[in-house]
Amino acid sequence: MVCFADDILVSAKTLNQTHEIKYIITKFLRIRGLSLSASKTKIVKIENGFDYLSCHYEYIDGVLFATPSEKAISEFTVELSEYITNFRGPQQSLIESLNRKFIGWASYHKYTGAPDAFLYIDTVGDAFLLNLCRSKHKKAPLEYLQQKSLH
């Protein structure tokens, strides 16, 4: 069993055990005036994979793999897009705040198999910044802006 604040993940060997554990947890919570959320409570086969706390877990060839979930990647991409697009202020402040965002996201997902997700987020961030540069320097050729961004 793994608990994070009000999130809980329980694993069991059999479907019967899963239902018994769910019954025990339901009873435990009911006594305390609490209940399981019907929309969030799921019983899944680990081999089919599942998302939990922004990570996707999947059991492959006897090994449990964890990667950032598609939803987590998508939400962070939207957050970056909105933040960069709406940013008003000096370039240095933008860079510092983006670095904090990237470090925070990477720190949360550092124990997952995330190299593909990190590469994707990095590429998306570069594209959003290039679009910002293009909007600020409309007459500059794309190649010039790309070259300047490497320095």
Rosetta silent file (secondary structure, phi, psi, omega in degrees, C-alpha in Angstrom):
SEQUENCE: MVCFADDILVSAKTLNQTHEIKYIITKFLRIRGLSLSASKTKIVKIENGFDYLSCHYEYIDGVLFATPSEKAISEFTVELSEYITNFRGPQQSLIESLNRKFIGWASYHKYTGAPDAFLYIDTVGDAFLLNLCRSKHKKAPLEYLQQKSLH
SCORE:     score description
SCORE:     0.000 S_00000001
   1 L     0.000  136.007  177.571    0.000    0.000    0.000 S_00000001
   2 E  -125.652  128.671  179.805    1.244    3.479   -0.914 S_00000001
   3 E  -120.904  138.635  172.076   -0.418    6.628    0.486 S_00000001
   4 E  -134.399  107.465 -178.582    0.021   10.269   -0.531 S_00000001
   5 L    51.980 -108.116 -179.420   -2.198   12.650    1.456 S_00000001
   6 L  -105.882   12.745  177.081   -5.654   11.462    0.449 S_00000001
   7 E  -101.245  140.770 -178.603   -4.508    9.249   -2.442 S_00000001
   8 E  -140.558  140.023  176.363   -4.006    5.552   -1.904 S_00000001
   9 E  -124.811  124.636 -179.407   -2.775    2.742   -4.112 S_00000001
  10 L  -122.286  136.286  175.683   -3.383   -0.839   -3.014 S_00000001
  11 L  -119.549  150.873 -179.562   -2.148   -3.922   -4.815 S_00000001
  12 L  -146.389  159.933 -178.264   -3.303   -7.480   -4.391 S_00000001
  13 L   -80.259  -31.185 -176.694   -2.556  -10.829   -5.975 S_00000001
  14 L  -128.315  160.575  177.474   -6.145  -11.782   -6.793 S_00000001
  15 H   -64.235  -37.925  177.134   -9.358  -10.034   -7.748 S_00000001
  16 H   -59.880  -45.635  178.364  -11.036  -11.496   -4.646 S_00000001
  17 H   -59.847  -39.782  179.942   -8.360   -9.971   -2.420 S_00000001
  18 H   -59.558  -46.927  179.769   -8.882   -6.637   -4.160 S_00000001
  19 H   -66.256  -37.095  176.506  -12.598   -6.646   -3.379 S_00000001
  20 H   -62.914  -44.774 -179.880  -11.928   -7.693    0.246 S_00000001
  21 H   -64.245  -41.840  178.247   -9.418   -4.849    0.674 S_00000001
  22 H   -60.668  -42.190  178.379  -11.838   -2.364   -0.891 S_00000001
  23 H   -61.435  -45.260 -179.163  -14.547   -3.517    1.550 S_00000001
  24 H   -63.220  -44.304  179.704  -12.170   -3.114    4.527 S_00000001
  25 H   -65.318  -42.702  179.054  -11.092    0.379    3.411 S_00000001
  26 H   -58.940  -46.025  179.377  -14.711    1.418    2.787 S_00000001
  27 H   -62.842  -44.956  179.126  -15.704    0.238    6.275 S_00000001
  28 H   -58.237  -45.704 -178.607  -12.654    1.981    7.838 S_00000001
  29 H   -70.126  -41.003 -177.834  -13.520    5.266    6.114 S_00000001
  30 H   -57.823  -42.148  178.934  -17.273    5.074    6.813 S_00000001
  31 H   -58.346  -29.884 -177.337  -16.642    4.918   10.581 S_00000001
  32 L   -97.102    9.282  178.512  -14.719    8.189   10.205 S_00000001
  33 L    77.542   20.163 -178.450  -17.392    9.886    8.114 S_00000001
  34 L  -118.044  168.618  177.061  -15.445    9.490    4.882 S_00000001
  35 L  -151.106  159.083  174.273  -15.973    7.537    1.686 S_00000001
  36 L   -75.032  144.047  175.509  -14.147    6.381   -1.407 S_00000001
  37 L   -78.370  119.975 -179.134  -14.775    8.436   -4.525 S_00000001
  38 L   -61.748  -35.605 -177.313  -16.721    6.231   -6.933 S_00000001
  39 L   -76.978  -21.740 -178.147  -15.337    8.106   -9.945 S_00000001
  40 L  -102.509  -16.418 -177.713  -11.712    7.824   -8.794 S_00000001
  41 L   -83.694  123.187 -177.613  -11.728    4.310   -7.341 S_00000001
  42 L  -135.957  145.600  170.627  -10.599    1.756   -9.892 S_00000001
  43 L  -115.215  118.622 -176.550   -9.619   -1.868   -9.902 S_00000001
  44 L  -132.068  157.077  171.377   -7.241   -2.597  -12.762 S_00000001
  45 L   -83.261  129.046 -176.155   -4.879   -5.313  -13.874 S_00000001
  46 H   -60.973  -29.032  178.768   -1.368   -3.992  -13.488 S_00000001
  47 H   -64.404  -25.412  179.400   -0.414   -5.550  -16.828 S_00000001
  48 H   -82.425  -11.778 -179.276   -2.872   -3.167  -18.532 S_00000001
  49 L    81.310  155.375  178.992   -1.185   -0.162  -16.961 S_00000001
  50 E  -159.149  157.890  176.682   -2.704    2.645  -14.925 S_00000001
  51 E  -102.662  139.764  178.351   -2.125    6.292  -14.063 S_00000001
  52 E  -153.083  121.500  178.325   -1.497    7.403  -10.494 S_00000001
  53 L    50.776   53.567  175.483   -0.314   10.824   -9.312 S_00000001
  54 L    69.660   11.117  176.770    0.789   12.010  -12.772 S_00000001
  55 E  -120.991  150.858  175.013    2.694    8.813  -13.547 S_00000001
  56 E  -107.180  125.951 -179.795    1.800    5.904  -15.779 S_00000001
  57 E  -110.418  137.409  179.434    2.643    2.488  -14.363 S_00000001
  58 E  -149.528  135.511 -179.252    2.897   -0.615  -16.477 S_00000001
  59 E   -95.092  112.911 -177.257    4.108   -4.113  -15.743 S_00000001
  60 E  -127.390  123.121  178.825    6.180   -5.388  -18.687 S_00000001
  61 L    49.980   43.366  176.115    8.035   -8.718  -18.706 S_00000001
  62 L    80.966    6.682 -178.917    7.979   -8.939  -14.929 S_00000001
  63 E  -124.055  133.844  177.488    9.212   -5.371  -14.370 S_00000001
  64 E   -86.983  119.615  178.667    7.114   -2.417  -13.202 S_00000001
  65 E  -105.021  142.343  175.343    7.839    0.658  -15.321 S_00000001
  66 E  -126.262  132.367  176.479    6.845    4.206  -14.391 S_00000001
  67 E  -137.071  159.935  173.373    6.779    7.118  -16.820 S_00000001
  68 E   -59.117  138.042 -179.070    5.167   10.547  -16.724 S_00000001
  69 L   -70.694  156.044  176.890    1.526   10.114  -17.735 S_00000001
  70 H   -58.240  -38.649  179.620    0.263   11.499  -21.028 S_00000001
  71 H   -63.787  -41.960  179.448   -2.046   13.763  -19.035 S_00000001
  72 H   -63.646  -42.276  179.333    0.877   15.141  -16.983 S_00000001
  73 H   -64.704  -45.778 -179.369    2.887   15.822  -20.137 S_00000001
  74 H   -62.717  -45.589 -179.829   -0.080   17.456  -21.848 S_00000001
  75 H   -63.937  -39.703  179.316   -0.934   19.633  -18.838 S_00000001
  76 H   -68.652  -36.668  177.484    2.671   20.778  -18.436 S_00000001
  77 H   -62.156  -45.260  178.398    2.863   21.560  -22.164 S_00000001
  78 H   -63.607  -42.391  178.581   -0.282   23.713  -21.920 S_00000001
  79 H   -59.976  -44.438  178.008    1.091   25.417  -18.796 S_00000001
  80 H   -62.222  -45.751 -179.199    4.351   26.232  -20.607 S_00000001
  81 H   -58.178  -50.146 -178.951    2.518   27.526  -23.657 S_00000001
  82 H   -64.813  -40.651 -178.045    0.265   29.806  -21.631 S_00000001
  83 H   -65.307  -47.787 -178.152    3.082   31.010  -19.404 S_00000001
  84 H   -67.206  -44.322 -178.732    5.453   31.853  -22.265 S_00000001
  85 H   -61.849  -39.354 -175.374    2.726   33.366  -24.442 S_00000001
  86 H   -95.009    1.137 -175.635    1.408   35.612  -21.651 S_00000001
  87 L   -68.190  133.390  174.648    4.754   36.506  -20.064 S_00000001
  88 L  -129.342  116.539  179.590    5.422   40.209  -19.732 S_00000001
  89 L   155.578 -176.694 -177.827    8.776   41.185  -18.337 S_00000001
  90 L   -69.154  151.082 -179.158   12.516   40.975  -18.894 S_00000001
  91 H   -57.194  -40.275 -179.714   14.015   37.998  -20.683 S_00000001
  92 H   -59.273  -40.876  178.682   16.156   37.141  -17.653 S_00000001
  93 H   -65.701  -39.140  177.798   13.018   36.784  -15.486 S_00000001
  94 H   -61.863  -46.683 -179.030   11.412   34.535  -18.087 S_00000001
  95 H   -62.067  -45.928 -179.397   14.483   32.290  -18.199 S_00000001
  96 H   -62.911  -43.909 -178.874   14.725   32.087  -14.396 S_00000001
  97 H   -70.402  -36.518  176.036   11.049   31.286  -13.936 S_00000001
  98 H   -65.170  -40.519  177.677   11.074   28.701  -16.744 S_00000001
  99 H   -59.804  -41.142  177.494   14.120   27.054  -15.195 S_00000001
 100 H   -62.988  -41.538  178.814   12.246   26.757  -11.885 S_00000001
 101 H   -63.812  -46.816 -179.785    9.270   25.199  -13.692 S_00000001
 102 H   -62.583  -43.957 -179.909   11.475   22.731  -15.616 S_00000001
 103 H   -63.445  -42.362  179.028   13.439   21.796  -12.492 S_00000001
 104 H   -62.186  -45.904 -179.181   10.233   21.275  -10.497 S_00000001
 105 H   -66.087  -43.053  179.925    8.662   19.064  -13.162 S_00000001
 106 H   -66.529  -38.009  178.714   11.871   17.106  -13.670 S_00000001
 107 H   -63.869  -40.713  179.587   12.352   16.653   -9.916 S_00000001
 108 H   -63.903  -37.453 -175.226    8.850   15.237   -9.555 S_00000001
 109 L  -101.142   11.511 -174.009    9.425   12.759  -12.406 S_00000001
 110 L   -66.537  -20.762 -179.721   13.110   11.978  -11.793 S_00000001
 111 L   -94.592    8.478  177.799   12.406    8.483  -10.496 S_00000001
 112 L  -104.607  166.957  174.013   10.449    7.505  -13.569 S_00000001
 113 L   -81.726   85.345 -167.725   11.697    6.344  -16.943 S_00000001
 114 L  -115.367   12.497 -175.578   11.264    9.786  -18.397 S_00000001
 115 H   -57.852  -38.823  178.732   13.990   10.508  -20.990 S_00000001
 116 H   -65.734  -41.875  178.947   11.497   10.608  -23.872 S_00000001
 117 H   -65.522  -41.768  179.080    9.155   12.862  -21.902 S_00000001
 118 H   -62.732  -42.956  178.874   12.024   15.159  -20.888 S_00000001
 119 H   -62.684  -43.008  179.426   13.184   15.416  -24.508 S_00000001
 120 H   -62.361  -48.316 -179.536    9.636   16.162  -25.637 S_00000001
 121 H   -61.242  -41.158  178.359    9.120   18.856  -22.971 S_00000001
 122 H   -61.789  -44.794 -179.534   12.489   20.405  -23.851 S_00000001
 123 H   -65.622  -42.638  178.629   11.611   20.476  -27.552 S_00000001
 124 H   -63.437  -44.281  177.826    8.164   21.947  -26.885 S_00000001
 125 H   -59.039  -43.709  177.047    9.677   24.614  -24.618 S_00000001
 126 H   -60.274  -42.571 -179.260   12.179   25.542  -27.349 S_00000001
 127 H   -64.380  -42.191  178.776    9.368   25.795  -29.902 S_00000001
 128 H   -64.132  -40.248  178.918    7.286   28.071  -27.648 S_00000001
 129 H   -67.452  -38.320  177.228   10.307   30.304  -27.026 S_00000001
 130 H   -64.038  -41.279  176.339   11.077   30.445  -30.742 S_00000001
 131 H   -61.897  -38.796  177.157    7.467   31.476  -31.414 S_00000001
 132 H   -62.829  -44.615  178.107    7.822   34.193  -28.779 S_00000001
 133 H   -61.261  -42.672 -179.639   11.005   35.448  -30.490 S_00000001
 134 H   -63.875  -35.710  179.756    9.280   35.405  -33.866 S_00000001
 135 H   -71.824  -28.330 -179.623    6.394   37.450  -32.487 S_00000001
 136 H   -87.308  -26.436 -178.109    8.797   40.034  -31.047 S_00000001
 137 L  -126.277   69.904 -172.357   11.141   40.148  -34.055 S_00000001
 138 L   -61.717  -30.359 -175.919    8.771   39.787  -36.989 S_00000001
 139 L   -88.626  -13.591 -178.362   11.267   40.917  -39.636 S_00000001
 140 L   -74.595  136.246  177.489   14.147   38.691  -38.506 S_00000001
 141 L   -65.161  146.741 -179.178   14.628   35.516  -40.567 S_00000001
 142 H   -54.990  -43.292 -178.932   13.835   32.257  -38.771 S_00000001
 143 H   -60.338  -38.133  178.596   17.395   30.972  -39.309 S_00000001
 144 H   -63.884  -45.818 -179.783   18.787   34.086  -37.624 S_00000001
 145 H   -64.470  -40.929  177.935   16.533   33.623  -34.597 S_00000001
 146 H   -62.688  -42.451  179.931   17.408   29.934  -34.358 S_00000001
 147 H   -65.119  -42.299 -179.972   21.123   30.733  -34.514 S_00000001
 148 H   -65.112  -33.971 -177.581   20.797   33.460  -31.857 S_00000001
 149 H   -71.443  -18.151  178.284   18.912   31.104  -29.558 S_00000001
 150 L   -79.075  -13.005 -177.017   21.861   28.692  -29.558 S_00000001
 151 L  -104.744    0.000    0.000   24.106   31.319  -27.971 S_00000001
